[in-house]
Amino acid sequence: MSEAMRQKGLRPLSARYLGLIDYAEAWELQKAYVKEIDREERHETLLLLQHPPTYTMGSDKHPEHLLLNEAELKERGIALFQIDRGGDITYHGPGQLVGYPLLYLDAAGLDLHGYLRKLEQVMIDWLGGHGIEAGRKTEYTGVWVGDQKIAAIGIKFNKARERRGFVTSHGFALNIQEGIAAEGFSGIIPCGIEQFGVTSFNDLTGKSLSVEEAARELLPYFEKQFGYKAVES
C-alpha cells in the first residue's frame, strides 16, 4: 500500500474486467479468491464480467419461479445453477454487468445490511450521474427506477478461517444493454417479484453504452463508496 493511500485511509483493490465468462468458471474463481483473500495472499478483489445466458437459483429455493422446463432451457441455450448465495432466481446474460466484490469484512463493527446498502448506493450514484433517478424499494433488495428493477443483488458472507470476520462473494447484476429484460427475464419470475418489471440502462436512456464502458465508469463509484483504490495486481 502506498503512503498516499495509507494517509487517505484507502485499501488496495484488484479490479478486473474479464469479459464474457461461463458461470461455473467464475464461481470456481470466486471460491479460490475468497480463500486467498482470507489468508492475505491476494488483494481484495472486484471481478467485473458478463455471463452467457444463465439462470441462478439462490438459497430461497422457489423452483416454481422458473417458468421453463428442461427442454425449453436447452432450446433457448440457457444454463441453470443452484448456488450458495441468498435470494431467489435471477437471470445473467450478455449485455448485463455482473460484479463480484470479494471483500474482507472485519468482525469489529460488522454491518452486513450496511454492506448491501452500499452496493445499492454504488449503482444509484452511477445512474444519478447519467441523470437517472434510481432508488430502493423498502421490502426488496436491489436498485429500482420507478417500478422497474435495473439491478439485482445476491451475496454470500463466507466465514473467514484465518481471521475474525467474513469474505464476501457473489454480488450484483446491472442491466446495461437494451432488450435484456425481454430476452432473459421472460422465462422466470425475477427474484419472485411478479408485480414489477425489469429495465436496462440503454432502454431508459436510448444510449448504446457497452458493458465494458459501464464497468470502467462504475469502478470509481465503488472505490468511493467502500474506501478502496484500484491497484495493479
DRENDRENLUM-660958 format. One record per residue: residue number from 1; residue in one letter; x, y, z of N, C-alpha, C in turn. Coordinates in pm, whole numbers. Atoms other than C-alpha are relative to their C-alpha. Layout:
BEGIN
(rec NUM, "A", (X, Y, Z), (X, Y, Z), (X, Y, Z));
...
! end
This chain:
BEGIN
(rec 1, "M", (85, -119, 0), (0, 0, 0), (89, 125, 0));
(rec 2, "S", (-80, -121, 6), (139, 342, -93), (-27, 88, 122));
(rec 3, "E", (15, -90, -115), (192, 610, 173), (-119, 92, -22));
(rec 4, "A", (115, -88, 30), (-63, 835, -4), (-131, -71, 28));
(rec 5, "M", (122, 76, -28), (-326, 560, 13), (-19, -19, 150));
(rec 6, "R", (7, 20, -145), (-242, 493, 377), (-51, 126, 69));
(rec 7, "Q", (41, -126, -62), (-283, 861, 467), (-148, 31, -25));
(rec 8, "K", (141, -24, 33), (-621, 872, 294), (-92, -109, 53));
(rec 9, "G", (80, 109, -55), (-736, 554, 467), (-56, -93, -105));
(rec 10, "L", (50, 84, 108), (-777, 368, 137), (66, -138, 3));
(rec 11, "R", (-52, 135, 8), (-736, -6, 92), (19, -37, -147));
(rec 12, "P", (-23, 39, 140), (-590, -161, -225), (-106, -99, -48));
(rec 13, "L", (102, 84, 61), (-840, -326, -458), (48, -46, -137));
(rec 14, "S", (-27, 53, 133), (-768, -554, -751), (-132, -3, -76));
(rec 15, "A", (123, -8, 78), (-1035, -467, -1009), (29, -50, -141));
(rec 16, "R", (-26, 64, 129), (-1055, -681, -1324), (-130, -12, -79));
(rec 17, "Y", (110, 27, 91), (-1288, -682, -1621), (37, -123, -83));
(rec 18, "L", (-33, 128, 60), (-1298, -1039, -1753), (-72, -26, -131));
(rec 19, "G", (78, 26, 120), (-1541, -1004, -2042), (-102, -109, 23));
(rec 20, "L", (100, 106, -7), (-1771, -1298, -2117), (64, -127, 54));
(rec 21, "I", (-59, 117, -64), (-1703, -1595, -1889), (-112, -90, 50));
(rec 22, "D", (101, 96, -44), (-1902, -1912, -1815), (-23, 13, 151));
(rec 23, "Y", (35, -17, -141), (-2085, -1906, -1483), (81, -93, 89));
(rec 24, "A", (-71, 96, -84), (-1922, -2223, -1348), (145, 41, 21));
(rec 25, "E", (-140, -44, -11), (-1573, -2088, -1420), (12, 118, 97));
(rec 26, "A", (-3, -117, -89), (-1649, -1758, -1245), (-26, -40, 145));
(rec 27, "W", (33, 47, -135), (-1797, -1940, -944), (123, -65, 64));
(rec 28, "E", (-120, 63, -53), (-1484, -2153, -902), (110, 103, 28));
(rec 29, "L", (-98, -106, -21), (-1267, -1842, -938), (-30, 75, 129));
(rec 30, "Q", (37, -67, -125), (-1461, -1671, -660), (43, -82, 122));
(rec 31, "K", (-33, 85, -115), (-1415, -1967, -426), (150, 0, 28));
(rec 32, "A", (-145, 0, -18), (-1040, -1974, -487), (48, 133, 55));
(rec 33, "Y", (-42, -133, -45), (-1002, -1598, -441), (-41, 26, 145));
(rec 34, "V", (46, -20, -138), (-1207, -1598, -119), (101, -60, 98));
(rec 35, "K", (-99, 65, -88), (-959, -1843, 38), (130, 79, 3));
(rec 36, "E", (-126, -74, 6), (-659, -1642, -81), (-11, 134, 71));
(rec 37, "I", (20, -129, -69), (-804, -1312, 47), (-4, -22, 151));
(rec 38, "D", (4, 32, -143), (-876, -1473, 384), (141, -20, 54));
(rec 39, "R", (-137, 26, -44), (-511, -1585, 402), (93, 120, -25));
(rec 40, "E", (-75, -122, 33), (-399, -1234, 296), (107, -27, -105));
(rec 41, "E", (-89, 31, 112), (-233, -1382, -13), (-41, 75, -127));
(rec 42, "R", (53, -73, 116), (-438, -1165, -250), (-69, 127, 48));
(rec 43, "H", (78, -121, -31), (-572, -810, -250), (-149, -33, -7));
(rec 44, "E", (144, 5, 21), (-944, -775, -201), (-28, 35, -146));
(rec 45, "T", (16, 4, 146), (-1093, -802, -547), (-142, 35, -41));
(rec 46, "L", (130, -21, 65), (-1376, -677, -766), (9, -57, -140));
(rec 47, "L", (6, 60, 133), (-1446, -903, -1063), (-121, 57, -74));
(rec 48, "L", (106, -56, 84), (-1648, -735, -1339), (-4, -80, -130));
(rec 49, "L", (7, 95, 110), (-1776, -952, -1621), (-141, -11, -55));
(rec 50, "Q", (129, 39, 54), (-2060, -1088, -1831), (-7, -153, -2));
(rec 51, "H", (20, 143, 12), (-2209, -1437, -1844), (-79, -33, -126));
(rec 52, "P", (94, 50, 99), (-2362, -1640, -2125), (-138, -16, 67));
(rec 53, "P", (134, 11, -61), (-2740, -1686, -2073), (-5, -106, 110));
(rec 54, "T", (-5, 86, -119), (-2776, -1834, -1724), (-109, 41, 98));
(rec 55, "Y", (86, -23, -115), (-3038, -1868, -1453), (71, -53, 124));
(rec 56, "T", (-55, 47, -127), (-2914, -1891, -1095), (-110, 6, 105));
(rec 57, "M", (102, 10, -104), (-3135, -2001, -808), (70, -2, 135));
(rec 58, "G", (-65, -12, -129), (-3030, -1891, -460), (-65, -83, 108));
(rec 59, "S", (39, 84, -113), (-3098, -2029, -114), (-149, 8, 33));
(rec 60, "D", (145, -7, -26), (-3465, -1917, -109), (-74, -118, -63));
(rec 61, "K", (47, 124, 61), (-3532, -2214, -344), (-150, 0, -30));
(rec 62, "H", (136, 2, 50), (-3855, -2143, -527), (1, -48, -145));
(rec 63, "P", (-7, 51, 137), (-3841, -2374, -831), (-120, 40, -86));
(rec 64, "E", (118, -41, 77), (-4190, -2260, -930), (19, 135, -68));
(rec 65, "H", (-28, -129, 63), (-4040, -1922, -1023), (79, -15, -131));
(rec 66, "L", (-57, 31, 131), (-3863, -2091, -1315), (-115, -48, -88));
(rec 67, "L", (118, 25, 83), (-4123, -2092, -1594), (29, -91, -119));
(rec 68, "L", (-39, 83, 113), (-3931, -2310, -1842), (36, -140, 48));
(rec 69, "N", (-42, 136, -34), (-3885, -2685, -1843), (139, -28, -58));
(rec 70, "E", (-137, 32, 42), (-3558, -2863, -1917), (18, 11, -151));
(rec 71, "A", (-9, -6, 146), (-3630, -2893, -2289), (0, 144, -49));
(rec 72, "E", (6, -140, 41), (-3717, -2524, -2318), (130, 73, 34));
(rec 73, "L", (-130, -58, -35), (-3398, -2425, -2134), (105, -37, -104));
(rec 74, "K", (-96, 46, 100), (-3196, -2635, -2376), (-23, 68, -134));
(rec 75, "E", (33, -65, 127), (-3378, -2487, -2676), (47, 145, -3));
(rec 76, "R", (-41, -141, -8), (-3304, -2133, -2558), (148, 16, 31));
(rec 77, "G", (-143, -8, -31), (-2945, -2219, -2463), (30, 69, 132));
(rec 78, "I", (-17, -64, -130), (-2984, -2111, -2101), (42, -104, 103));
(rec 79, "A", (-47, 89, -106), (-2782, -2280, -1824), (-75, 29, 129));
(rec 80, "L", (67, -16, -129), (-2927, -2333, -1476), (92, -48, 110));
(rec 81, "F", (-84, 35, -113), (-2733, -2333, -1148), (-75, 24, 131));
(rec 82, "Q", (42, -17, -138), (-2846, -2389, -789), (125, 41, 78));
(rec 83, "I", (-124, -52, -57), (-2598, -2175, -596), (-17, 38, 147));
(rec 84, "D", (-7, -19, -145), (-2496, -2074, -244), (-12, 145, 44));
(rec 85, "R", (26, -136, -45), (-2595, -1707, -237), (-141, 10, 57));
(rec 86, "G", (136, -25, -44), (-2903, -1560, -74), (-87, 41, -118));
(rec 87, "G", (93, -49, 101), (-3213, -1471, -272), (-63, -109, -82));
(rec 88, "D", (81, 87, 84), (-3437, -1623, -535), (68, -18, -136));
(rec 89, "I", (-53, 24, 132), (-3395, -1689, -906), (21, 131, -75));
(rec 90, "T", (-24, -116, 85), (-3242, -1435, -1143), (68, -45, -129));
(rec 91, "Y", (-57, 28, 131), (-3101, -1412, -1493), (131, 76, -17));
(rec 92, "H", (-122, -65, 45), (-2750, -1337, -1617), (16, -26, -149));
(rec 93, "G", (-22, 21, 142), (-2664, -1283, -1981), (79, 113, -61));
(rec 94, "P", (-73, -107, 69), (-2470, -1080, -2236), (-81, 129, 2));
(rec 95, "G", (68, -129, -11), (-2548, -712, -2202), (-27, 42, 143));
(rec 96, "Q", (18, -29, -142), (-2553, -725, -1823), (137, 5, 68));
(rec 97, "L", (-125, -12, -75), (-2268, -606, -1600), (-16, -73, 134));
(rec 98, "V", (1, 76, -126), (-2209, -861, -1324), (124, 39, 79));
(rec 99, "G", (-112, -36, -87), (-1992, -759, -1030), (7, -93, 119));
(rec 100, "Y", (-23, 87, -116), (-1844, -995, -772), (104, 65, 90));
(rec 101, "P", (-95, -56, -96), (-1688, -798, -484), (41, -108, 100));
(rec 102, "L", (-56, 98, -93), (-1463, -1028, -282), (79, 80, 104));
(rec 103, "L", (-52, -97, -97), (-1401, -816, 25), (4, -62, 139));
(rec 104, "Y", (-10, 45, -138), (-1285, -886, 378), (-75, 97, 91));
(rec 105, "L", (74, -80, -96), (-1528, -761, 642), (42, -43, 139));
(rec 106, "D", (-48, 32, -134), (-1370, -748, 986), (-119, -14, 95));
(rec 107, "A", (108, 23, -95), (-1584, -875, 1273), (-28, 124, 85));
(rec 108, "A", (18, -122, -79), (-1529, -546, 1456), (-88, 98, -77));
(rec 109, "G", (91, -96, 63), (-1819, -315, 1375), (-69, -55, -124));
(rec 110, "L", (57, 63, 119), (-1958, -564, 1122), (-146, 42, -19));
(rec 111, "D", (136, -40, 34), (-2274, -440, 948), (-35, -63, -134));
(rec 112, "L", (27, 74, 123), (-2396, -696, 694), (-106, 70, -84));
(rec 113, "H", (103, -73, 75), (-2708, -499, 598), (59, 128, -60));
(rec 114, "G", (-65, -119, 52), (-2491, -191, 559), (79, -29, -127));
(rec 115, "Y", (-71, 40, 121), (-2283, -380, 303), (-94, -3, -120));
(rec 116, "L", (100, 4, 107), (-2594, -445, 94), (-39, 141, -44));
(rec 117, "R", (42, -136, 33), (-2700, -81, 114), (111, 75, -77));
(rec 118, "K", (-110, -64, 72), (-2353, 31, 0), (8, -48, -145));
(rec 119, "L", (2, 51, 137), (-2368, -198, -303), (-109, 70, -81));
(rec 120, "E", (109, -69, 68), (-2703, -48, -394), (39, 145, -30));
(rec 121, "Q", (-32, -142, 16), (-2567, 305, -342), (100, 23, -112));
(rec 122, "V", (-95, -12, 112), (-2279, 246, -585), (-76, 18, -131));
(rec 123, "M", (74, -4, 126), (-2527, 185, -865), (-98, 117, -6));
(rec 124, "I", (89, -117, -6), (-2773, 453, -752), (77, 126, -37));
(rec 125, "D", (-81, -119, 28), (-2494, 711, -762), (46, 3, -147));
(rec 126, "W", (-41, 4, 141), (-2366, 594, -1102), (-116, 36, -92));
(rec 127, "L", (117, -33, 81), (-2715, 607, -1251), (-34, 148, 13));
(rec 128, "G", (26, -142, -20), (-2764, 951, -1096), (94, 88, -80));
(rec 129, "G", (-95, -74, 82), (-2450, 1066, -1277), (-42, 7, -146));
(rec 130, "H", (55, -2, 136), (-2636, 987, -1600), (-141, 60, -4));
(rec 131, "G", (131, -64, -3), (-2948, 1173, -1491), (-116, -93, 24));
(rec 132, "I", (106, 97, -28), (-3142, 860, -1392), (-26, 0, 150));
(rec 133, "E", (37, -2, -141), (-3329, 889, -1062), (-34, -142, 45));
(rec 134, "A", (16, 138, -46), (-3283, 544, -910), (-7, -2, 152));
(rec 135, "G", (11, 11, -144), (-3352, 421, -560), (-30, -142, 43));
(rec 136, "R", (29, 130, -60), (-3468, 137, -337), (-150, -17, 19));
(rec 137, "K", (132, 32, -50), (-3791, -36, -254), (20, -67, 135));
(rec 138, "T", (-27, 40, -137), (-3812, -94, 121), (-2, -152, 19));
(rec 139, "E", (18, 144, -25), (-3926, -456, 101), (90, -88, -86));
(rec 140, "Y", (-81, 79, 92), (-3679, -564, -170), (144, 48, -1));
(rec 141, "T", (-140, -35, 25), (-3303, -573, -222), (18, 27, -148));
(rec 142, "G", (-27, -31, 140), (-3172, -419, -543), (-18, 148, -28));
(rec 143, "V", (11, -140, 41), (-3191, -94, -740), (-116, 12, -99));
(rec 144, "W", (123, -17, 74), (-3509, 40, -895), (-5, 138, -65));
(rec 145, "V", (36, -127, 64), (-3613, 311, -1138), (-152, -2, -11));
(rec 146, "G", (145, 10, -10), (-3974, 371, -1051), (-38, -141, 43));
(rec 147, "D", (42, 137, -31), (-4141, 30, -1055), (72, -103, -87));
(rec 148, "Q", (-77, 93, 82), (-3878, -128, -1279), (135, -25, 65));
(rec 149, "K", (-127, 38, -63), (-3580, -317, -1143), (111, 4, -104));
(rec 150, "I", (-112, -9, 92), (-3248, -235, -1307), (122, -78, 51));
(rec 151, "A", (-114, 75, -54), (-3009, -420, -1074), (-47, -92, 112));
(rec 152, "A", (27, 98, -105), (-3035, -734, -862), (126, -24, 82));
(rec 153, "I", (-112, 28, -89), (-2816, -823, -565), (-27, -131, 72));
(rec 154, "G", (6, 124, -77), (-2748, -1165, -413), (141, -33, 45));
(rec 155, "I", (-136, 12, -52), (-2449, -1225, -187), (13, -117, 97));
(rec 156, "K", (-31, 99, -103), (-2281, -1472, 43), (110, 57, 89));
(rec 157, "F", (-103, -38, -95), (-2082, -1398, 357), (73, -129, 43));
(rec 158, "N", (-79, 119, -29), (-1807, -1662, 382), (78, 21, 129));
(rec 159, "K", (-72, -13, -127), (-1679, -1713, 737), (149, -14, -24));
(rec 160, "A", (-145, 5, 16), (-1311, -1632, 739), (58, -105, 95));
(rec 161, "R", (-62, 105, -82), (-1098, -1922, 864), (127, 49, 69));
(rec 162, "E", (-128, -46, -52), (-778, -1728, 924), (-12, 129, 82));
(rec 163, "R", (18, -129, -66), (-923, -1402, 1059), (-140, 8, 59));
(rec 164, "R", (132, -18, -62), (-1220, -1274, 1259), (-87, 85, -92));
(rec 165, "G", (86, -75, 89), (-1478, -1178, 1003), (-51, -88, -113));
(rec 166, "F", (56, 69, 116), (-1615, -1268, 662), (66, 51, -127));
(rec 167, "V", (-39, -44, 134), (-1513, -1256, 297), (-125, -14, -88));
(rec 168, "T", (122, 0, 81), (-1797, -1163, 62), (24, -70, -134));
(rec 169, "S", (-4, 51, 137), (-1878, -1337, -265), (-137, 19, -64));
(rec 170, "H", (116, -34, 83), (-2141, -1321, -540), (-14, 153, 1));
(rec 171, "G", (3, -146, 6), (-2271, -966, -582), (-120, 56, -73));
(rec 172, "F", (108, -73, 65), (-2474, -757, -825), (-4, -29, -150));
(rec 173, "A", (19, 14, 145), (-2613, -775, -1179), (-76, 123, -47));
(rec 174, "L", (53, -128, 45), (-2676, -441, -1351), (-31, -9, -149));
(rec 175, "N", (42, 12, 140), (-2875, -442, -1675), (44, 123, -80));
(rec 176, "I", (-54, -110, 80), (-2699, -231, -1938), (-65, 8, -138));
(rec 177, "Q", (41, -9, 141), (-2793, -318, -2295), (-149, -23, -17));
(rec 178, "E", (143, 6, 25), (-3139, -284, -2441), (-44, -142, -35));
(rec 179, "G", (58, 128, 36), (-3365, -586, -2477), (29, -112, 97));
(rec 180, "I", (-37, 108, -90), (-3210, -787, -2194), (-120, -44, 85));
(rec 181, "A", (115, 33, -83), (-3533, -769, -1993), (-91, -101, -68));
(rec 182, "A", (88, 90, 74), (-3747, -932, -2261), (71, -131, -33));
(rec 183, "E", (-76, 117, 45), (-3471, -1172, -2366), (15, -105, 109));
(rec 184, "G", (-34, 99, -102), (-3381, -1336, -2038), (-99, -14, 113));
(rec 185, "F", (84, 3, -119), (-3627, -1243, -1768), (-140, -54, -26));
(rec 186, "S", (135, 49, 32), (-3937, -1366, -1954), (-20, -145, 41));
(rec 187, "G", (12, 141, -37), (-3860, -1725, -1852), (-5, -25, 149));
(rec 188, "I", (3, 15, -146), (-3869, -1660, -1476), (-90, 107, 61));
(rec 189, "I", (55, -109, -82), (-4043, -1462, -1206), (120, 57, 75));
(rec 190, "P", (-129, -46, -54), (-3735, -1249, -1125), (-7, 30, 149));
(rec 191, "C", (-7, -18, -144), (-3649, -1270, -756), (-136, -23, 67));
(rec 192, "G", (132, 29, -53), (-4006, -1393, -706), (-96, 118, -1));
(rec 193, "I", (80, -123, 0), (-4148, -1046, -780), (-82, 5, -130));
(rec 194, "E", (85, 5, 118), (-4446, -1062, -1018), (-55, 137, -40));
(rec 195, "Q", (78, -121, 26), (-4595, -714, -987), (80, 114, -64));
(rec 196, "F", (-82, -107, 55), (-4300, -508, -1116), (83, -52, -117));
(rec 197, "G", (-74, 37, 118), (-4097, -505, -1436), (150, 12, 16));
(rec 198, "V", (-147, -7, 6), (-3730, -510, -1537), (37, 93, -115));
(rec 199, "T", (-45, -93, 103), (-3541, -246, -1736), (151, -3, -11));
(rec 200, "S", (-145, -9, 18), (-3190, -158, -1855), (40, 145, -21));
(rec 201, "F", (-53, -135, 18), (-2967, 149, -1880), (-29, 52, -140));
(rec 202, "N", (20, -48, 137), (-2985, 169, -2258), (-147, 16, -36));
(rec 203, "D", (143, -16, 24), (-3361, 114, -2263), (-49, 132, 60));
(rec 204, "L", (45, -122, -66), (-3403, 406, -2022), (53, 126, -68));
(rec 205, "T", (-66, -121, 50), (-3162, 645, -2192), (1, 13, -151));
(rec 206, "G", (-15, -3, 144), (-3167, 550, -2558), (145, 1, -46));
(rec 207, "K", (-141, 3, 33), (-2786, 534, -2542), (42, -141, -42));
(rec 208, "S", (-55, 130, 39), (-2564, 249, -2667), (126, -29, 81));
(rec 209, "L", (-114, 25, -88), (-2333, 210, -2368), (32, -149, 0));
(rec 210, "S", (-41, 139, -6), (-2132, -111, -2374), (20, -41, 146));
(rec 211, "V", (-21, 50, -136), (-2090, -332, -2068), (140, 36, 50));
(rec 212, "E", (-136, -35, -41), (-1714, -271, -2064), (11, 148, 36));
(rec 213, "E", (1, -142, -34), (-1771, 107, -2069), (-67, 22, 135));
(rec 214, "A", (70, -11, -129), (-2018, 70, -1782), (90, -45, 115));
(rec 215, "A", (-91, 50, -104), (-1761, -132, -1585), (105, 106, 36));
(rec 216, "R", (-101, -105, -26), (-1498, 143, -1625), (-62, 117, 76));
(rec 217, "E", (66, -114, -66), (-1747, 411, -1522), (-38, -31, 144));
(rec 218, "L", (51, 35, -133), (-1877, 221, -1220), (110, -11, 104));
(rec 219, "L", (-109, 26, -95), (-1537, 148, -1063), (27, 117, 94));
(rec 220, "P", (-26, -109, -95), (-1473, 500, -921), (-111, 16, 104));
(rec 221, "Y", (110, -8, -96), (-1817, 494, -758), (15, -108, 107));
(rec 222, "F", (-25, 108, -95), (-1732, 160, -598), (114, 37, 94));
(rec 223, "E", (-114, -41, -83), (-1395, 290, -478), (-42, 103, 105));
(rec 224, "K", (40, -108, -90), (-1554, 598, -325), (-91, -52, 111));
(rec 225, "Q", (97, 47, -99), (-1838, 416, -151), (63, -92, 104));
(rec 226, "F", (-57, 99, -91), (-1621, 142, 1), (138, 37, 54));
(rec 227, "G", (-129, -43, -51), (-1293, 329, 55), (118, -80, -51));
(rec 228, "Y", (-107, 75, 63), (-1069, 143, -189), (66, 86, -109));
(rec 229, "K", (-67, -56, 116), (-818, 238, -458), (49, -117, -86));
(rec 230, "A", (-40, 108, 88), (-774, 10, -759), (150, 4, -24));
(rec 231, "V", (-144, 10, 19), (-415, -114, -798), (28, -111, -101));
(rec 232, "E", (-43, 108, 88), (-226, -332, -1045), (30, -122, 86));
(rec 233, "S", (-29, 121, -76), (-209, -693, -933), (10, -118, -95));
! end
